[in-house]
Each structure stands twice: as C-alpha cells, then as structure tokens.
Amino acid sequence: MSYDIIIVGGGMVGQAFALSMANTEYKIAILEPNNPNPELRVDCHTRVSAITPTSEKLLKTIGAWDLITRKHAFSHTSVWDQNSHGILDFHAKDEGLDHLGHIIENDAIQSALFKTLKKTKIEFINTKLDSITKTSTGYQVKLENHDTLTCQLLIGADGARSRVRDLAGVEFSENNYQQKAIVCNIKSSQGFKDTTWQRFLSDSIIALLPLSEYQASIVWSAENILADELMQLSKEDFAKRLSAGVEYRFGEFEVMSDIQAFPLIERSAKDYVQENLALIGDAAHNIHPLAGQGVNLGFSDIIELSQQLTSSSKSLGDYSTLRNYARARRLDNELMAKTMTGLNWIYKENNEPLRWLRGFGMNLINDNPTLKSFLQKHALGNS
C-alpha cells in the first residue's frame, strides 16, 4: 500500500499532526499498536498537561477543542520557595488574557483528537513498526504483521523511546536527572483558586495543577532516594507529607487515585530531520516536566512543520523544507530544555549565597513587569 505520509505514533502529537494535514490532498496513515482512543473514566486520569493558548489555538484549528469534555482554565500561576523569600506570580490579566492555559487530562485530549480523525479519510493501522528502508522517493515501511507500506514522508511521533529515531540511526543526547516524578490526583476542602501552584523545597519540587475548584493533579519531582521513600507511604501518610510540603496552604489533602512514579530523563535528538523523514514531539525532544511544557513543544512542532509542508512548492519530504522546520524549532526546544535543567539545578543547590541569590532573582522578576511579561509570553508559547 502506498501513502504520501505515514505517521508512526498515534498519541496526542501524532494524531494532532495528522489532523493538521487532513485538508490537504495527501493520503495519510497513522501506525499505532495501542488503543488510540482511550476511554475516559468517571475519575480524572493522573497524566495531565498544562495547555497553553498557542496549543489551544491549534486544537481549535484542527477541530478537536470543543470535543474535549473536561478542561479547567487557570488564570494565575504562583511559585514560592521554601529556602528564601522568593515569590513569583503570573496573572492572565497582565497579558490582557482571560486565562493562562487549561489543565487537561492527556486521555481527554487524545479522545477528542480521535473523534475528530474519524471524520476524515486518514487511516489507522493497528500494528507495530518492524523496519524502515530508505528508497529513492521516500521510505518502505515493514510492519510486524508482515505488510509492507511505502511513503514519501515518514513522521516519527512515537515518543521518547522512538523506534523511528533508532531505525533511522539518529543519535540523541540523554540527561538522566536521577529523579522521579510522582503523580496522583488529590482533593482539598479549600479551593485552588484557578491557579497552578509550584513550591520549591530543599529536596524536591511540588506542582499542583487544578482539575476543578477542589481537585488537582500533582507532580512531585524528587531525587530517586526520596521518591522511593515517598512511594512506600500509605495514601494517608503521603497526603500528610504533601500537605506539609505546601505549608498546609490548602488544608489537608486526600489522595483520590493511585500514586505512580516515573523516571525523569531529558533526551534530545541530534537531528530532527533526514531526507523524507521528520521527528516531532518527544521523539525529537523530551524535557523535565517542571513547567508542564512537554506536549506544548510537540504541538508547536506540528504548527511549524505543517506550515512548512503546506507552503512549500517542493516535493513532499524535500530535505531543505524539512530543515527549515528543524531550524525553526530546535532553538526554542533546546532553550526550554536548558531552562528546565538550569532551574532544577538552581533549586537543588541550597548553600546560603545561592539561596539568597535565588530569592533575590525571583523577587526581581516579580517586581519587573517587562521581564515578567517576557517570561510569561515565552511560557504561553508566544516567543
């Protein structure tokens, strides 16, 4: 079977890219071995994203936004530090906006994307990728079920452990933070005030992402030893440690889901593109979840790549066109990755001079509208 574009990976980024190209004449297939349409449970899922206005605009453009059944807008972000007097507050009204973003379950986004895709001619192929072979006009793609497909453009949207990246021989750098991110959903008797909260402790970082007025998803990033200790606690004891970690600002917490942990490893592909091949999302770059920016970077990849492909007069898969995409996206992605690594280091170090400098820097930014606006615009995807 011959296609113009084959997308390996039917997660949020793979499906969204397919939809961004759905109104073209190209014949498109998505290759995904797992269920591309997760069933939404009554209780919120623990894996969530902080969707920026730029990502929201993309999801509206491709027709998926209104199908997202659960989303909670936040208009304020507040950061405070245990070891200094540093505070950072970002407000939507400072940028003339109604909100800074939405906290949305990843499954809710993916389900909406799948419903939108069902209205198009894009094909889903439910099997694994086996191998790829470069041809004069694109790629031959062999599947685990022994079928063979061809395409002019092969897209790797298959996550941080991308098989497309590996099969294409693309090298990547890796930074293992020796940390884990612990995630679960909580509720509190006191509201979260449509605010995302982050507290930097001497040994970890806690982020509270509101799913509703009284419920939130948490991401607690900690060194492996502390993370393993926290994972041994009962739900009740974990909730007490979490409540203390944010100074009981929201009263006592109750854990409403399983508590899960996953290792934090930053990866960056040396090349995002080859002739007739492009990597997008976590296949190209995945970063520390400190700011919840991972999927937003992937959605920005989609915006840039689809714009380059639809505006080019050259053949699909042309290397110079793909290079334009790679050049446009690499700086932003690497800046975000280095910022997250730098912030992680700054907050891990707790000697007195650095603590003072940290608090001074936070307050300097907080009191400088121009500097704060620059940082906020970047976080919103308007850089």
Disulfide bonds with the S-S distance in Angstrom:
none
